[in-house]
Amino acid sequence: MLDGVWAVRRTGGALPPLFGMRKEIGGGRGMTILGPLHARFEVRGNEFHYRAPFTGLVDIVEPTSDNSVYNGRAKFRGREFGQFELRKLAGRGLS
């Protein structure tokens, strides 16, 4: 259900503006992309657990009534620091 390409929009908290950020998800893995920055993560249910050097960072996403939009919370070592929205751009994610 989360496979695909998603635009990311900040909705609150200590996150910076996320203009141009996207997440590409395929199967049990994904990547957050912002310009030259690529942060890889593992998908565990509705959680994205980031790999080094971002270990400890976890995104938790919940679908809205429209499955093309998810609300998310960004946590670092269990403490929430920001909220965001994922909006589906395309159906295919990582291959």
A tleap script that builds the chain and sets N, CA, C and O, in Angstrom:
source leaprc.protein.ff14SB
mol = sequence {
  NMET LEU ASP GLY VAL TRP ALA VAL ARG ARG
  THR GLY GLY ALA LEU PRO PRO LEU PHE GLY
  MET ARG LYS GLU ILE GLY GLY GLY ARG GLY
  MET THR ILE LEU GLY PRO LEU HIE ALA ARG
  PHE GLU VAL ARG GLY ASN GLU PHE HIE TYR
  ARG ALA PRO PHE THR GLY LEU VAL ASP ILE
  VAL GLU PRO THR SER ASP ASN SER VAL TYR
  ASN GLY ARG ALA LYS PHE ARG GLY ARG GLU
  PHE GLY GLN PHE GLU LEU ARG LYS LEU ALA
  GLY ARG GLY LEU CSER
}
set mol.1.N position { 0.820 -1.198 0.000 }
set mol.1.CA position { 0.000 0.000 0.000 }
set mol.1.C position { 0.864 1.261 0.000 }
set mol.1.O position { 0.459 2.279 -0.563 }
set mol.2.N position { 2.055 1.215 0.625 }
set mol.2.CA position { 2.916 2.389 0.656 }
set mol.2.C position { 3.875 2.442 -0.532 }
set mol.2.O position { 4.586 3.432 -0.705 }
set mol.3.N position { 3.904 1.389 -1.351 }
set mol.3.CA position { 4.795 1.394 -2.506 }
set mol.3.C position { 4.445 2.554 -3.425 }
set mol.3.O position { 3.277 2.795 -3.730 }
set mol.4.N position { 5.470 3.264 -3.858 }
set mol.4.CA position { 5.264 4.376 -4.766 }
set mol.4.C position { 6.191 5.531 -4.457 }
set mol.4.O position { 7.126 5.410 -3.665 }
set mol.5.N position { 5.914 6.647 -5.093 }
set mol.5.CA position { 6.673 7.887 -4.902 }
set mol.5.C position { 5.741 8.875 -4.223 }
set mol.5.O position { 4.602 9.067 -4.650 }
set mol.6.N position { 6.235 9.502 -3.157 }
set mol.6.CA position { 5.416 10.370 -2.315 }
set mol.6.C position { 6.068 11.739 -2.143 }
set mol.6.O position { 7.273 11.832 -1.908 }
set mol.7.N position { 5.275 12.792 -2.258 }
set mol.7.CA position { 5.727 14.141 -1.914 }
set mol.7.C position { 5.578 14.304 -0.408 }
set mol.7.O position { 4.648 13.767 0.193 }
set mol.8.N position { 6.500 15.050 0.198 }
set mol.8.CA position { 6.487 15.264 1.646 }
set mol.8.C position { 6.240 16.740 1.917 }
set mol.8.O position { 6.879 17.605 1.318 }
set mol.9.N position { 5.304 17.025 2.827 }
set mol.9.CA position { 4.997 18.415 3.206 }
set mol.9.C position { 4.993 18.516 4.724 }
set mol.9.O position { 4.321 17.740 5.404 }
set mol.10.N position { 5.741 19.472 5.249 }
set mol.10.CA position { 5.773 19.720 6.693 }
set mol.10.C position { 4.415 20.229 7.142 }
set mol.10.O position { 3.817 21.078 6.482 }
set mol.11.N position { 3.916 19.702 8.286 }
set mol.11.CA position { 2.649 20.202 8.833 }
set mol.11.C position { 2.805 20.716 10.256 }
set mol.11.O position { 1.865 21.300 10.794 }
set mol.12.N position { 3.962 20.519 10.885 }
set mol.12.CA position { 4.152 21.041 12.231 }
set mol.12.C position { 5.440 20.572 12.865 }
set mol.12.O position { 6.149 19.719 12.331 }
set mol.13.N position { 5.727 21.151 14.024 }
set mol.13.CA position { 6.896 20.745 14.788 }
set mol.13.C position { 8.173 21.408 14.326 }
set mol.13.O position { 8.155 22.450 13.671 }
set mol.14.N position { 9.296 20.776 14.684 }
set mol.14.CA position { 10.616 21.355 14.459 }
set mol.14.C position { 11.227 20.989 13.110 }
set mol.14.O position { 12.418 21.215 12.895 }
set mol.15.N position { 10.447 20.437 12.212 }
set mol.15.CA position { 10.971 20.122 10.892 }
set mol.15.C position { 11.165 21.399 10.086 }
set mol.15.O position { 10.365 22.329 10.196 }
set mol.16.N position { 12.224 21.454 9.273 }
set mol.16.CA position { 12.379 22.609 8.380 }
set mol.16.C position { 11.393 22.501 7.232 }
set mol.16.O position { 10.739 21.469 7.081 }
set mol.17.N position { 11.271 23.548 6.413 }
set mol.17.CA position { 10.446 23.417 5.208 }
set mol.17.C position { 10.986 22.253 4.369 }
set mol.17.O position { 12.199 22.073 4.265 }
set mol.18.N position { 10.111 21.487 3.787 }
set mol.18.CA position { 10.528 20.279 3.079 }
set mol.18.C position { 10.284 20.385 1.568 }
set mol.18.O position { 9.951 19.391 0.923 }
set mol.19.N position { 10.448 21.580 1.010 }
set mol.19.CA position { 10.202 21.804 -0.411 }
set mol.19.C position { 11.058 20.863 -1.250 }
set mol.19.O position { 12.278 20.817 -1.096 }
set mol.20.N position { 10.414 20.118 -2.132 }
set mol.20.CA position { 11.141 19.229 -3.023 }
set mol.20.C position { 11.477 17.869 -2.433 }
set mol.20.O position { 12.051 17.029 -3.126 }
set mol.21.N position { 11.139 17.633 -1.184 }
set mol.21.CA position { 11.440 16.337 -0.579 }
set mol.21.C position { 10.440 15.304 -1.066 }
set mol.21.O position { 9.258 15.594 -1.250 }
set mol.22.N position { 10.943 14.082 -1.274 }
set mol.22.CA position { 10.054 12.976 -1.627 }
set mol.22.C position { 10.556 11.693 -0.979 }
set mol.22.O position { 11.711 11.596 -0.564 }
set mol.23.N position { 9.674 10.723 -0.902 }
set mol.23.CA position { 10.018 9.395 -0.417 }
set mol.23.C position { 9.680 8.409 -1.519 }
set mol.23.O position { 8.599 8.466 -2.105 }
set mol.24.N position { 10.605 7.507 -1.797 }
set mol.24.CA position { 10.381 6.434 -2.756 }
set mol.24.C position { 10.383 5.134 -1.971 }
set mol.24.O position { 11.343 4.832 -1.263 }
set mol.25.N position { 9.292 4.353 -2.099 }
set mol.25.CA position { 9.124 3.151 -1.298 }
set mol.25.C position { 8.804 1.979 -2.212 }
set mol.25.O position { 7.997 2.097 -3.133 }
set mol.26.N position { 9.441 0.859 -1.948 }
set mol.26.CA position { 9.186 -0.370 -2.685 }
set mol.26.C position { 9.437 -1.562 -1.785 }
set mol.26.O position { 10.561 -1.782 -1.335 }
set mol.27.N position { 8.386 -2.337 -1.521 }
set mol.27.CA position { 8.536 -3.504 -0.658 }
set mol.27.C position { 8.911 -3.096 0.755 }
set mol.27.O position { 8.244 -2.258 1.362 }
set mol.28.N position { 9.950 -3.670 1.265 }
set mol.28.CA position { 10.351 -3.407 2.646 }
set mol.28.C position { 11.433 -2.370 2.802 }
set mol.28.O position { 12.090 -2.301 3.840 }
set mol.29.N position { 11.628 -1.547 1.759 }
set mol.29.CA position { 12.678 -0.530 1.868 }
set mol.29.C position { 12.236 0.764 1.219 }
set mol.29.O position { 11.273 0.799 0.453 }
set mol.30.N position { 12.951 1.820 1.536 }
set mol.30.CA position { 12.618 3.107 0.967 }
set mol.30.C position { 13.770 4.075 1.084 }
set mol.30.O position { 14.820 3.761 1.644 }
set mol.31.N position { 13.552 5.269 0.540 }
set mol.31.CA position { 14.565 6.301 0.555 }
set mol.31.C position { 13.879 7.660 0.609 }
set mol.31.O position { 12.911 7.908 -0.110 }
set mol.32.N position { 14.390 8.536 1.471 }
set mol.32.CA position { 13.949 9.925 1.504 }
set mol.32.C position { 14.969 10.721 0.710 }
set mol.32.O position { 16.173 10.590 0.925 }
set mol.33.N position { 14.485 11.549 -0.209 }
set mol.33.CA position { 15.363 12.275 -1.120 }
set mol.33.C position { 15.070 13.766 -1.018 }
set mol.33.O position { 13.926 14.203 -1.141 }
set mol.34.N position { 16.127 14.532 -0.793 }
set mol.34.CA position { 16.041 15.990 -0.793 }
set mol.34.C position { 17.315 16.497 -1.448 }
set mol.34.O position { 18.378 16.514 -0.826 }
set mol.35.N position { 17.206 16.905 -2.695 }
set mol.35.CA position { 18.393 17.321 -3.432 }
set mol.35.C position { 19.398 16.180 -3.475 }
set mol.35.O position { 19.051 15.062 -3.856 }
set mol.36.N position { 20.652 16.454 -3.086 }
set mol.36.CA position { 21.666 15.403 -3.126 }
set mol.36.C position { 21.596 14.431 -1.929 }
set mol.36.O position { 22.290 13.414 -1.923 }
set mol.37.N position { 20.780 14.732 -0.941 }
set mol.37.CA position { 20.680 13.884 0.252 }
set mol.37.C position { 19.762 12.701 -0.014 }
set mol.37.O position { 18.632 12.872 -0.472 }
set mol.38.N position { 20.254 11.498 0.275 }
set mol.38.CA position { 19.473 10.265 0.149 }
set mol.38.C position { 19.592 9.511 1.470 }
set mol.38.O position { 20.679 9.058 1.828 }
set mol.39.N position { 18.496 9.374 2.188 }
set mol.39.CA position { 18.489 8.674 3.478 }
set mol.39.C position { 17.671 7.387 3.322 }
set mol.39.O position { 16.467 7.441 3.074 }
set mol.40.N position { 18.318 6.253 3.467 }
set mol.40.CA position { 17.660 4.957 3.286 }
set mol.40.C position { 16.990 4.501 4.573 }
set mol.40.O position { 17.467 4.766 5.676 }
set mol.41.N position { 15.852 3.795 4.395 }
set mol.41.CA position { 15.145 3.268 5.558 }
set mol.41.C position { 14.531 1.914 5.248 }
set mol.41.O position { 14.368 1.537 4.087 }
set mol.42.N position { 14.195 1.193 6.305 }
set mol.42.CA position { 13.470 -0.066 6.207 }
set mol.42.C position { 12.023 0.203 6.582 }
set mol.42.O position { 11.751 0.955 7.518 }
set mol.43.N position { 11.087 -0.412 5.852 }
set mol.43.CA position { 9.666 -0.277 6.152 }
set mol.43.C position { 9.269 -1.432 7.060 }
set mol.43.O position { 9.441 -2.600 6.712 }
set mol.44.N position { 8.734 -1.091 8.229 }
set mol.44.CA position { 8.251 -2.090 9.189 }
set mol.44.C position { 6.806 -1.720 9.532 }
set mol.44.O position { 6.554 -0.926 10.438 }
set mol.45.N position { 5.869 -2.308 8.794 }
set mol.45.CA position { 4.461 -1.948 8.985 }
set mol.45.C position { 4.246 -0.521 8.540 }
set mol.45.O position { 4.445 -0.189 7.371 }
set mol.46.N position { 3.835 0.335 9.484 }
set mol.46.CA position { 3.611 1.751 9.160 }
set mol.46.C position { 4.752 2.632 9.684 }
set mol.46.O position { 4.574 3.834 9.883 }
set mol.47.N position { 5.916 2.028 9.905 }
set mol.47.CA position { 7.072 2.770 10.403 }
set mol.47.C position { 8.234 2.667 9.423 }
set mol.47.O position { 8.459 1.622 8.813 }
set mol.48.N position { 8.971 3.776 9.283 }
set mol.48.CA position { 10.181 3.819 8.462 }
set mol.48.C position { 11.360 3.987 9.413 }
set mol.48.O position { 11.501 5.032 10.048 }
set mol.49.N position { 12.199 2.975 9.516 }
set mol.49.CA position { 13.363 2.981 10.406 }
set mol.49.C position { 14.606 3.278 9.566 }
set mol.49.O position { 15.005 2.481 8.717 }
set mol.50.N position { 15.202 4.434 9.818 }
set mol.50.CA position { 16.329 4.889 9.009 }
set mol.50.C position { 17.614 4.160 9.363 }
set mol.50.O position { 17.839 3.770 10.508 }
set mol.51.N position { 18.453 3.988 8.343 }
set mol.51.CA position { 19.762 3.347 8.480 }
set mol.51.C position { 20.809 4.417 8.789 }
set mol.51.O position { 20.549 5.615 8.674 }
set mol.52.N position { 21.988 3.959 9.181 }
set mol.52.CA position { 23.110 4.865 9.468 }
set mol.52.C position { 23.348 5.756 8.245 }
set mol.52.O position { 23.251 5.258 7.123 }
set mol.53.N position { 23.643 6.999 8.400 }
set mol.53.CA position { 23.973 7.688 9.651 }
set mol.53.C position { 22.767 8.289 10.378 }
set mol.53.O position { 22.942 9.113 11.276 }
set mol.54.N position { 21.564 7.895 10.010 }
set mol.54.CA position { 20.350 8.450 10.625 }
set mol.54.C position { 19.689 7.476 11.592 }
set mol.54.O position { 18.491 7.573 11.856 }
set mol.55.N position { 20.476 6.532 12.124 }
set mol.55.CA position { 19.957 5.552 13.078 }
set mol.55.C position { 19.279 6.270 14.243 }
set mol.55.O position { 19.798 7.267 14.745 }
set mol.56.N position { 18.131 5.770 14.671 }
set mol.56.CA position { 17.366 6.404 15.750 }
set mol.56.C position { 16.210 7.236 15.243 }
set mol.56.O position { 15.302 7.574 16.002 }
set mol.57.N position { 16.238 7.569 13.961 }
set mol.57.CA position { 15.160 8.341 13.344 }
set mol.57.C position { 14.105 7.370 12.820 }
set mol.57.O position { 14.422 6.422 12.102 }
set mol.58.N position { 12.843 7.616 13.188 }
set mol.58.CA position { 11.729 6.769 12.758 }
set mol.58.C position { 10.571 7.673 12.340 }
set mol.58.O position { 10.181 8.582 13.073 }
set mol.59.N position { 10.032 7.407 11.155 }
set mol.59.CA position { 8.803 8.062 10.704 }
set mol.59.C position { 7.658 7.083 10.918 }
set mol.59.O position { 7.764 5.906 10.575 }
set mol.60.N position { 6.569 7.573 11.485 }
set mol.60.CA position { 5.373 6.759 11.688 }
set mol.60.C position { 4.265 7.391 10.863 }
set mol.60.O position { 3.965 8.574 11.024 }
set mol.61.N position { 3.652 6.601 9.971 }
set mol.61.CA position { 2.631 7.142 9.078 }
set mol.61.C position { 1.307 6.419 9.277 }
set mol.61.O position { 1.270 5.223 9.569 }
set mol.62.N position { 0.220 7.170 9.112 }
set mol.62.CA position { -1.138 6.643 9.241 }
set mol.62.C position { -1.949 7.129 8.042 }
set mol.62.O position { -1.898 8.311 7.703 }
set mol.63.N position { -2.702 6.227 7.394 }
set mol.63.CA position { -3.491 6.653 6.242 }
set mol.63.C position { -4.654 7.541 6.663 }
set mol.63.O position { -5.184 7.415 7.767 }
set mol.64.N position { -5.033 8.427 5.776 }
set mol.64.CA position { -6.264 9.195 5.954 }
set mol.64.C position { -7.362 8.403 5.259 }
set mol.64.O position { -7.118 7.289 4.794 }
set mol.65.N position { -8.551 8.954 5.181 }
set mol.65.CA position { -9.638 8.248 4.490 }
set mol.65.C position { -9.332 8.074 3.007 }
set mol.65.O position { -9.900 7.205 2.347 }
set mol.66.N position { -8.438 8.900 2.492 }
set mol.66.CA position { -7.971 8.801 1.107 }
set mol.66.C position { -6.595 8.144 1.146 }
set mol.66.O position { -5.639 8.767 1.608 }
set mol.67.N position { -6.466 6.909 0.677 }
set mol.67.CA position { -5.207 6.180 0.788 }
set mol.67.C position { -4.064 6.788 -0.010 }
set mol.67.O position { -2.952 6.259 0.020 }
set mol.68.N position { -4.304 7.889 -0.729 }
set mol.68.CA position { -3.207 8.548 -1.425 }
set mol.68.C position { -2.591 9.643 -0.564 }
set mol.68.O position { -1.694 10.356 -1.012 }
set mol.69.N position { -3.073 9.780 0.679 }
set mol.69.CA position { -2.531 10.760 1.621 }
set mol.69.C position { -2.332 10.072 2.973 }
set mol.69.O position { -3.221 9.379 3.468 }
set mol.70.N position { -1.144 10.279 3.561 }
set mol.70.CA position { -0.832 9.750 4.886 }
set mol.70.C position { -0.365 10.889 5.774 }
set mol.70.O position { 0.323 11.797 5.306 }
set mol.71.N position { -0.729 10.854 7.043 }
set mol.71.CA position { -0.189 11.783 8.021 }
set mol.71.C position { 0.970 11.090 8.721 }
set mol.71.O position { 0.905 9.900 9.027 }
set mol.72.N position { 2.030 11.850 8.969 }
set mol.72.CA position { 3.215 11.255 9.557 }
set mol.72.C position { 3.743 12.033 10.746 }
set mol.72.O position { 3.512 13.233 10.897 }
set mol.73.N position { 4.468 11.292 11.591 }
set mol.73.CA position { 5.158 11.885 12.738 }
set mol.73.C position { 6.614 11.450 12.675 }
set mol.73.O position { 6.908 10.271 12.477 }
set mol.74.N position { 7.514 12.392 12.843 }
set mol.74.CA position { 8.945 12.100 12.849 }
set mol.74.C position { 9.410 12.015 14.298 }
set mol.74.O position { 9.143 12.906 15.104 }
set mol.75.N position { 10.120 10.911 14.618 }
set mol.75.CA position { 10.633 10.715 15.976 }
set mol.75.C position { 12.129 10.426 15.920 }
set mol.75.O position { 12.637 9.814 14.980 }
set mol.76.N position { 12.806 10.885 16.951 }
set mol.76.CA position { 14.222 10.543 17.117 }
set mol.76.C position { 14.380 9.961 18.504 }
set mol.76.O position { 14.121 10.623 19.509 }
set mol.77.N position { 14.811 8.706 18.542 }
set mol.77.CA position { 14.965 7.963 19.802 }
set mol.77.C position { 13.713 8.047 20.668 }
set mol.77.O position { 13.790 8.237 21.881 }
set mol.78.N position { 12.547 7.899 20.015 }
set mol.78.CA position { 11.274 7.844 20.715 }
set mol.78.C position { 10.605 9.174 20.994 }
set mol.78.O position { 9.469 9.200 21.467 }
set mol.79.N position { 11.277 10.275 20.716 }
set mol.79.CA position { 10.690 11.597 20.980 }
set mol.79.C position { 10.253 12.254 19.681 }
set mol.79.O position { 11.041 12.410 18.748 }
set mol.80.N position { 8.984 12.634 19.639 }
set mol.80.CA position { 8.447 13.270 18.436 }
set mol.80.C position { 8.978 14.689 18.317 }
set mol.80.O position { 9.021 15.439 19.293 }
set mol.81.N position { 9.389 15.050 17.079 }
set mol.81.CA position { 9.877 16.410 16.858 }
set mol.81.C position { 9.227 17.089 15.669 }
set mol.81.O position { 9.492 18.265 15.421 }
set mol.82.N position { 8.379 16.382 14.918 }
set mol.82.CA position { 7.733 17.037 13.787 }
set mol.82.C position { 6.633 16.189 13.181 }
set mol.82.O position { 6.548 14.981 13.401 }
set mol.83.N position { 5.793 16.868 12.407 }
set mol.83.CA position { 4.693 16.209 11.711 }
set mol.83.C position { 4.776 16.559 10.227 }
set mol.83.O position { 5.239 17.635 9.848 }
set mol.84.N position { 4.315 15.624 9.402 }
set mol.84.CA position { 4.374 15.825 7.966 }
set mol.84.C position { 3.226 15.093 7.292 }
set mol.84.O position { 2.511 14.311 7.920 }
set mol.85.N position { 3.065 15.361 6.000 }
set mol.85.CA position { 2.048 14.701 5.191 }
set mol.85.C position { 2.741 14.078 3.986 }
set mol.85.O position { 3.632 14.682 3.389 }
set mol.86.N position { 2.323 12.861 3.635 }
set mol.86.CA position { 2.764 12.213 2.407 }
set mol.86.C position { 1.603 12.236 1.426 }
set mol.86.O position { 0.473 11.890 1.771 }
set mol.87.N position { 1.896 12.644 0.209 }
set mol.87.CA position { 0.866 12.657 -0.842 }
set mol.87.C position { 1.434 11.886 -2.029 }
set mol.87.O position { 2.511 12.211 -2.531 }
set mol.88.N position { 0.703 10.863 -2.475 }
set mol.88.CA position { 1.199 9.974 -3.528 }
set mol.88.C position { 1.326 10.697 -4.866 }
set mol.88.O position { 0.405 11.373 -5.325 }
set mol.89.N position { 2.515 10.528 -5.484 }
set mol.89.CA position { 2.778 11.123 -6.789 }
set mol.89.C position { 2.706 10.088 -7.900 }
set mol.89.O position { 2.213 10.375 -8.991 }
set mol.90.N position { 3.198 8.882 -7.626 }
set mol.90.CA position { 3.245 7.838 -8.652 }
set mol.90.C position { 3.145 6.477 -7.987 }
set mol.90.O position { 3.479 6.322 -6.812 }
set mol.91.N position { 2.688 5.503 -8.737 }
set mol.91.CA position { 2.452 4.174 -8.196 }
set mol.91.C position { 3.678 3.315 -8.028 }
set mol.91.O position { 3.654 2.384 -7.223 }
set mol.92.N position { 4.748 3.579 -8.749 }
set mol.92.CA position { 5.931 2.722 -8.664 }
set mol.92.C position { 6.985 3.381 -7.806 }
set mol.92.O position { 7.310 4.554 -7.983 }
set mol.93.N position { 7.518 2.604 -6.866 }
set mol.93.CA position { 8.589 3.093 -6.011 }
set mol.93.C position { 9.900 2.447 -6.419 }
set mol.93.O position { 10.166 2.273 -7.609 }
set mol.94.N position { 10.707 2.095 -5.455 }
set mol.94.CA position { 11.980 1.445 -5.705 }
set mol.94.C position { 11.776 0.102 -6.380 }
set mol.94.O position { 10.816 -0.606 -6.076 }
set mol.95.N position { 12.652 -0.248 -7.276 }
set mol.95.CA position { 12.553 -1.549 -7.951 }
set mol.95.C position { 13.471 -2.539 -7.273 }
set mol.95.O position { 13.542 -3.697 -7.684 }
savepdb mol mol.pdb
quit
